[in-house]
Amino acid sequence: MNIYGIDTNHHHPITSWASVAAWLKKMNNGGPGFDMVRLGYSSRSGEGGLILDNIALASLKTCNRLGIPVGVYVYCYDTTPAAAEKTARDVIAAIKPYKIEYPVAYDMEYGTHNGKATGYKYNNKANAANNTAIVAAALKTIVTTEMARAVAEANGLDCYDTFTGFKFMAEKMNELESAGKNTVIFSYEESYGYMIGHYVRDKDAVTASLLLTEMAAWYHAQGMTLFDALRSLYEKYGWDPSPLHN
């Protein structure tokens, strides 16, 4: 099934959102379609940091109001993993107030530009290994927390990173088991999906619900709620702040 959408950026500003919403519904048989908004680009110095497209936030706000699903993309000129992490943190801060249903995409830019036509210069030579490290740093910063690593290491466990998606987590589990290295006891991703043990090698709400129920019962016996337990984990392993509160 094809889903039709639009690309919003300051080069293609929307003059009538009502017309665009109507066109999207027409093209998608009543569905809302989508808008991939150019959030901006990282500093062309290569040192990281997001420079916002001047209509990005207004576009996100309007799409959320009209019920048009949105994703964002960023032109990435970062030249080191540290720069990518800096840009990713800026991306997180920029999109936090909005409902993002489509991907957060990084468009890796490389090559040379002498600046004669546009007034800016950059020199980011293509390097597969370095670009992979840059993308991995960006993805790690966006979708996961380092708190899991702190908990694992404090309890003598190894913590592994994979790409986002349970097929990659299950693949890593199979790889470790085949090599006789480790038994994976818990896997998760930021969007509230959990894979406990090796019973179901995919996101599984049934085992997650059972584990949550067992946790609630155990902490209740200690005179604690799950929220109390979370606070105690922060106090023990370090606070992991997020501006989102429910």
N, C-alpha and C positions, 0 to 999 in steps of 0.2 A: 504493500500500500504506500502510495506517495503522499507525503505531507508537504505542503507548500508554505514557504515563509519568506521573510524579508531580511535584509541586512541594513541596519541603521547606523549611520555615522555622520560626522559633520559634512562629509562630501555628498551625502544623500539624505538631507534633512526631510522630515515628514511635514507637509503643509496642512494635511487634513487627516487626522488619525481616524475620524469616523469613516472616511472613505477607505482607508487602508483596512480597518477592521471588517468592513463590509466585503471588500475584495477577498480577504483571507477566508471568510466564511463561505463565499461563493466558490473559491478554488478548492476548499476542503470539505465540500458537501455539508456545510453547517458547523464544521469543526473550527477551532480558533486559529489554527496554523501556529506560527511561531515568529519570533524576531531574534536574530543573532545580533546583539548590540556590540559595536566596537567600543570596548571599555577605554582603550587608549593604547599607549605603547610605553615600553620601558626606556629609560634614558639611553640616548644614542652614544653616551660616553662608554657604555658597556658595564657601568658600575651598579646598575640596578635602580629601582625606584620607578613607580608608575606615574606617568603623565596622562591625565584624564582627557579623553575626547570631550569637547566642550558641550556636546548634547547627550552624553552617555547616561548620566544620572536622571535627567529629565525623561529620556526614553524609557528607562527601566521603571520609573514611577508611573508613567502613563500606561505602559503595557500591563503592569500589575493592576492598575485601576480598571482597565478594559478587559482583563481576563485573558490577555494574550501571553502564552508561555514564552519565557525568554531564556536565552543563554548569552554568554559574553565571550569575546575573543580579544586577545592582547597581542600586539606585535612585539616580539621579544628580541632585543638587541643585547641581552646579557651575555657576558663573555666568561663568567665563572659561576660555579654553584652558589657561592655566597651572594653574588648579585641577583641570581634567580630567586633565592630565598627572600631577599629584600623586596623584590618586585612582587612576589607572591603574597607577602604580608600586606602590602599596599592593596593588592587585589581583594584579599579577604575583607579588609576594612571597608573598601568601597562598596562591595556587594552585600555586606551583612544586613543592611536594612531592607533588602528586597527579596522577593521570592524568585529563586533561580531554578528553573525546571529543566533547562537544556544545559549542555556542557559548558564548562569554563575551559576555553581552548587557548593554547599558546601557539602562535604562529612564529616559528623560529626564522629570524631574518639573518642572512649572512651574505658576505661579499664585501665589496669596497664601493665607496661613494665619495667622490671628490668634493661635493658640496657646491659646485659651480652653479647648478640649476636651482637648488633648493635652499642653500644656505647652511646646510649641516653636513658633517662628515662622519663616516664610521668605517671601521676596518675590522670586520669580524669574519675571519677565514673559516670555511667549512672544515670541521674536524669531528668525525663521527663519535669518537670516544668522549670528547669534551662536551659536545652537544647532548649526548646521552646523559652525562652527569648533570648538566644544566637542567634538562627536562625532569630528571628524577628528583632533583632538589626542589623544583617547583611543585611537582605532584605531591611529594612528601609533605611539604609545608601546607598545601591546600587541604588535603583530605584526611590527615591523621594527626594524632597527638603523640608527643614524646612521653606522656605519662605512662603508657603501657610499657615502654622500654624500662622506665625507672622501676616499676613494680616487678617486672620480670627479673631484671638484674639483681635487685635486692633479695630476691628469693631463689637465686641460683639458676635461673632459666635463661635460655637464649631467646632473643626477639628478632624476627626477620621481617624485612619489608618486601612487599610485592607490588605490582601494579594494581590499580583499583579493579575490583571484580572478584567474585568468589571462584571463578574458574582458575584464576592465577593463584589464589590461596590454596585451592585443592591441588593444583599442579605442584606447588611447593611442598605440600604435605606428602604427595606421592614421591617426589624427588628425595626428600629426607628419609622417608621410610625405606625406599629402595636402596639407599646408600647405608642403611643401618645406623643413621646418625641420631635422629631424634624422633620422639613421638609428639605430635602436635596436640595440645590439649585445648587451645582456644584461638579462634581467629575472628576478626571483626573488621568492619570498615565504618567510616564516619557516618554514613547514612543509615545508621541503626540496623545493621544486619549482623548476625552472629552465626558462627559455625563452631559448635562445641564437640570436641573429640573427633572421631572419624566415623560416626554413625551415619551422618548425611553429609556428603561432601559438596555442600552448597548452602546458601542462606537458608536457615531453618528456624521458623518461629516456634515450632512445637518444643524442641529441646531447649530453646532459649527461654520460653515461658516456664518450663519445668524448673530450670535453674534459677530463674528469678523468684519463683514461688519458694523454692528451698532457701534461697538467700533471705527472703523476707521473714520466713519462719525462724531461721537461725538468729537473725538480728533481733527479732521480736523477743526471743528468749533471753537476749542480753539487755532488754529494755531499750532497744534502739529501732528507729525507722531506717528505711533505705537512704533517706536524705542524710540522716545522722551518719550512716556508714560512709557515704560519699565524702562528707566533710572530714571524717577521720582519716580517710585515704589521702585527701589533700594535705592534711596536717602532717601525715607521716612521710609522704613521698614528694610533696611540693605542690603548690597551687598551679593549676592549669587554667588560666582565666579565659572566659568567653563572654561577650556582651549579650548573648541570647539568653533570656529568662522566660520560662513558661509557668 
